[in-house]
Amino acid sequence: PKLRLNAEGELDFLQSPPAALSAIAENAEACAGAFNLGLSAVGHLLAHSAPQVEDQTIGSDTIEALGWLLSELGTASALMIGLALHCRVAHSSTRSSREKR
């Protein structure tokens, strides 16, 4: 699915096809859900690996890398939710405009 762009080259959600908006919103929500499940799983593993971190079986560089990964996944999840929200609002607005006609 493709979204339309405005004159400034930015996404124009209101002029984009409703089917595309709906599909993108569903996919973005699915991605955010997968990210959140992954974040939860990694957090669970980290909580249970405390003894291995303490005795240095798991190195601090690994914990640092996981921290950066968690940060990036959290940011990506928030972006996906924002994208889904924009698509849902625009889809709702275009549907309301068509129903008034």
N, C-alpha and C positions, 0 to 999 in steps of 0.2 A: 504494500500500500504506500501511496505517496501523498505527502502533504503539500499544499500550495505555499508559495513564498510571496511576500508583499514586495513593494518597490525597493525596500531597503535590503532585501534578501533574507528577511527573518521569516520564521514560520507564521503562516496566516491560518490559524485554526478555524476561524469562522468561514473562510472560503474553501476549505478542504472538504473532500467528499465524506459524508457521514459514515459510510461503510469503512473507509480508511481510518477515521477517528475511532470508531468502535473497535476495530481490529487492533490498532496500536494501543489503545487503553487496556484491552484484555491482555495483550502480550507484555506490556509494561507491568501490569499487576502481577502476572505470573512470574516475571523476572524478579520483582521485588519480593515475592513470596519465597522463591528459591534462595535468594540472597539471605533473607531473614532466617530460613531454616538452616542454611549453612553457617551463618553467624552463631546461631544457637548451638549447633553441633560442635563447632570449634571451641566455643566458650565452655561447653560441657567437658570436652577433652582436656582443655587447659586446667579446669578445676580439679580434675582427677589425676593430672600429671604433676601436681605440686611436689610430691616427693622426688620425682625424677629431675625436676628443675633444681630442687634444693641440693641433691647430691651430684649435680652437674652431668647426669646421664643425658639430659636434654640441655644443650648449650644456650647461653643467653642470646646468641645471634639468632637462633631459631625462634625464641620468644619474641625478639624484636621484629623479625620478619612477619610473624603471625600478627603482631600488633599493627603493623602497617597494612597488612591484608585486611584485618578487621575494619580499620579506618576507611580504607578504599571501598570495601563492600557496603559499609554503612552509608557512605556518600552516594554510591551508585544506587542503592535502594531508595534513598530519599529523592534522587533525581527521577527514578522510574515512577515513583508515586506522584511527583509533580507533573510529569509528562502525562500520566494517566488522568490526573485531575483536569489539566488543560483540555485534553481530548474529550473527556466526559462533559465538561461545561460547554464547550463549543458544540458538541453533538446535541446536547439538550437545547441550546440556543437556536441552532439551525432547525431542529425539529419544531420548536415552538413557533418560529417564524413561518414555517411552511404550513402549520396548522391554522394560523391566523388568516392565511390567504384564502 
